[in-house]
Amino acid sequence: MLTRTFAHIDGITSGIEKLLSERGITQWHDLLSQLHLFSEIPKTKLEKIKNGLTSSIEAFAKNDFHFFKQLLKPKEHWRLCNMGKICYVDIETTGLSKWSNEITMIGVYDGTLPHIYVSGKNLQEAHEKIREFDIVVTFNGKQFDLPFIEHHFSHSYDVVHLDLRYMLKELGLTGGLKSIEYQLGICRDADLQGVDGFEAVRLWSQYKRGNQAALKKLLRYNEQDIVNLKTLLGYYLDKKLGNYVGKN
């Protein structure tokens, strides 16, 4: 994914990218070995491109995540998914305002195990957990989850943030998380299919009045949120790489 982009290399314009595409050059090493053939590009620019390619190849060999994080535009950050540590994050709250409402639950999925942190129990531990990762994946997290979390912990996370709401919109998928899951044939447990953010608030309220079953249901709901984010990111990456074959 990463070695197939030239967007971060100083000196490569959209016109040059088009030229590379026409000549079938898609990898850094290919371009580096053929730079001398591009007589139509000024020598000063060729030297700049050569330096950028060499630096990129060296940084990639060292798995230097931060090198590419700084150079790539945010819309290209998805290309870092094979390099950085990824977690999938979703929160439940008592309402929509980070100023007047509270986080009730933070789910963090590392791709293997879901970790769910609950207000009044272990919510503070979510802060350290998120800091273990280079990339945070959310759905509508730019508007909701991350601002809420950063406000709650009084901390700004130095991570690459991939918000699937906007990424999937590029592919023509619009609507909320549950709607997009439905469009792609991703099924939830039968008793959770009608649960949404408003129902999550109600479940928390029931739990606070002593209903442990409501908490268990809310935990399962949050877990399916974060686990399904991984499936959606996989769909996006497959589409971007041109090899998505569908989901039965």
C-alpha positions in Angstrom: 0.0 0.0 0.0 2.6 2.5 1.1 5.3 1.8 -1.6 2.7 2.4 -4.3 2.2 6.1 -3.6 4.4 9.0 -4.7 2.1 11.6 -3.1 4.5 12.4 -0.2 7.6 12.8 -2.3 8.7 16.4 -2.9 8.9 17.3 -6.5 6.3 14.9 -7.8 3.3 16.9 -9.1 0.0 15.5 -10.3 1.3 15.8 -13.8 4.3 13.7 -13.0 2.2 11.1 -11.3 0.1 10.9 -14.4 3.2 10.4 -16.5 4.4 7.6 -14.1 1.1 5.9 -14.4 1.2 6.1 -18.2 4.6 4.4 -18.1 3.4 1.7 -15.7 5.7 2.8 -12.8 3.9 2.1 -9.5 6.7 1.4 -7.1 9.5 3.4 -5.5 12.3 1.1 -6.7 11.0 1.1 -10.2 11.0 4.9 -10.4 14.4 5.2 -8.8 16.0 2.8 -11.4 14.3 4.7 -14.3 14.7 8.3 -13.3 17.4 8.9 -15.8 14.9 8.1 -18.6 12.7 11.1 -17.8 14.4 13.8 -19.9 11.3 16.0 -19.8 11.7 16.6 -16.1 14.2 19.3 -15.1 17.4 17.9 -13.5 16.9 19.9 -10.3 13.5 18.3 -9.8 14.8 14.8 -10.7 17.5 15.2 -7.9 14.8 16.3 -5.5 12.7 13.2 -6.4 15.7 10.9 -6.1 16.4 12.2 -2.6 12.7 11.7 -1.6 12.7 8.1 -3.0 15.9 7.2 -1.3 14.7 8.6 2.1 11.4 6.8 1.7 13.0 3.5 0.9 15.3 3.8 3.9 12.5 4.9 6.2 10.4 2.0 5.0 13.2 -0.5 5.7 13.4 0.9 9.3 9.6 0.7 9.7 9.7 4.5 10.5 6.0 5.1 10.9 6.4 8.7 12.0 8.4 9.6 8.9 5.5 8.8 6.7 2.9 10.1 9.1 4.5 13.5 8.8 4.8 13.5 5.0 1.5 11.9 3.9 -1.6 14.0 3.7 -4.4 12.8 6.1 -6.4 11.4 3.2 -3.5 9.0 2.4 -3.0 7.9 6.0 -4.8 4.6 5.3 -1.6 3.5 3.6 0.0 3.3 7.0 -2.2 0.4 8.1 0.4 -2.2 7.4 3.1 -0.3 9.3 1.5 1.0 12.6 -0.3 -0.6 15.5 -4.0 -0.3 15.0 -6.9 -0.1 17.5 -10.6 0.3 16.9 -12.4 2.6 19.3 -16.0 3.4 20.1 -17.6 5.1 23.1 -21.0 5.2 24.8 -22.1 8.3 26.5 -25.1 9.9 28.4 -25.6 12.3 25.6 -24.1 14.2 22.7 -22.2 17.1 24.4 -18.7 16.5 25.7 -19.3 19.5 28.0 -22.5 18.4 29.7 -22.5 14.6 29.2 -20.3 11.8 30.4 -18.6 8.8 28.8 -20.1 5.6 30.2 -18.0 3.1 28.2 -14.9 3.0 26.0 -14.3 0.0 23.8 -10.8 -0.6 22.4 -10.2 -3.5 20.0 -6.7 -4.4 19.1 -7.7 -6.6 16.3 -7.6 -9.7 18.4 -9.2 -9.0 21.8 -11.8 -6.4 22.7 -11.1 -4.4 25.8 -14.1 -2.5 27.3 -13.7 0.1 30.0 -16.7 1.1 32.1 -17.4 4.3 34.1 -17.2 3.8 37.8 -15.0 0.7 37.3 -11.9 1.0 35.1 -12.6 3.8 32.6 -9.3 5.5 33.4 -7.4 2.5 32.0 -8.7 3.2 28.5 -6.4 6.3 28.4 -3.2 4.2 28.7 -4.6 1.5 26.4 -5.2 3.9 23.5 -1.7 5.4 23.9 -0.2 2.0 23.0 -1.3 2.4 19.4 -0.2 4.4 16.4 -3.5 4.4 14.5 -7.0 4.8 15.9 -10.0 3.7 13.8 -13.5 5.1 14.5 -16.8 5.8 12.9 -17.6 9.5 13.2 -14.9 9.7 15.7 -13.7 13.1 14.4 -17.0 14.7 15.5 -17.8 12.5 18.5 -15.6 9.8 20.0 -12.1 11.4 20.0 -13.2 14.9 21.1 -15.1 13.2 24.0 -12.2 11.1 25.0 -9.6 13.9 24.8 -11.9 16.2 26.8 -12.5 13.5 29.4 -8.8 12.7 29.9 -7.5 16.2 29.2 -5.1 14.7 26.6 -4.6 15.1 22.9 -3.5 11.8 21.3 -0.6 11.9 18.8 -2.0 9.2 16.6 -3.2 8.7 13.0 -6.9 8.9 13.1 -8.9 7.0 10.5 -12.6 8.0 10.5 -14.5 5.4 8.6 -17.5 7.6 8.2 -15.7 9.8 5.7 -13.5 7.1 4.2 -16.5 4.9 3.3 -18.3 7.9 1.9 -15.5 8.0 -0.7 -16.8 4.6 -1.8 -20.4 5.7 -2.0 -21.5 4.3 1.4 -23.4 6.8 3.5 -25.5 6.7 6.6 -24.8 5.6 10.2 -22.6 2.7 11.2 -25.5 0.3 11.5 -26.9 1.3 8.1 -23.6 0.7 6.4 -23.2 -2.6 8.1 -26.6 -3.6 6.7 -25.6 -2.4 3.2 -22.6 -4.7 3.4 -24.4 -7.7 4.8 -22.7 -7.5 8.2 -25.1 -9.0 10.8 -25.3 -8.3 14.5 -26.8 -10.6 17.2 -30.6 -10.6 16.8 -31.2 -8.9 20.2 -28.8 -6.1 19.3 -30.1 -5.2 15.8 -32.4 -2.6 17.2 -30.0 -1.0 19.6 -28.6 2.4 18.7 -27.0 5.3 20.5 -30.2 6.4 22.1 -31.0 2.9 23.3 -27.4 2.7 24.7 -28.2 5.7 26.9 -31.4 4.0 28.1 -29.5 0.8 28.9 -26.9 2.7 30.9 -29.7 4.4 32.9 -31.2 1.0 33.6 -27.9 -0.3 34.8 -27.4 2.7 37.1 -30.8 1.7 38.7 -29.4 -1.8 39.4 -30.2 -3.7 36.2 -27.0 -5.8 35.5 -28.6 -7.4 32.4 -28.7 -4.0 30.9 -25.0 -3.5 31.4 -24.2 -6.9 29.9 -26.3 -6.0 26.8 -24.5 -2.6 26.5 -21.1 -4.3 26.8 -22.0 -6.7 23.9 -23.3 -3.8 21.9 -20.1 -1.8 22.3 -18.0 -4.9 21.5 -19.8 -5.5 18.2 -19.3 -1.8 17.4 -15.5 -2.1 17.7 -15.2 -5.5 16.2 -17.2 -4.5 13.1 -15.0 -1.5 12.6 -12.2 -3.9 11.7 -14.4 -5.5 9.1 -15.3 -2.1 7.6 -11.6 -1.0 7.5 -10.8 -4.3 5.7 -13.6 -3.6 3.2 -12.2 -0.1 2.6 -8.6 -1.3 2.1 -9.7 -4.0 -0.3 -11.6 -1.5 -2.3 -8.8 0.9 -2.4 -6.4 -1.8 -3.5 -8.8 -3.0 -6.2 -9.2 -6.6 -5.0 -12.5 -6.6 -3.1 -14.5 -9.7 -4.2 -17.7 -9.1 -2.2 -19.2 -10.4 1.0 -21.8 -13.2 1.2 
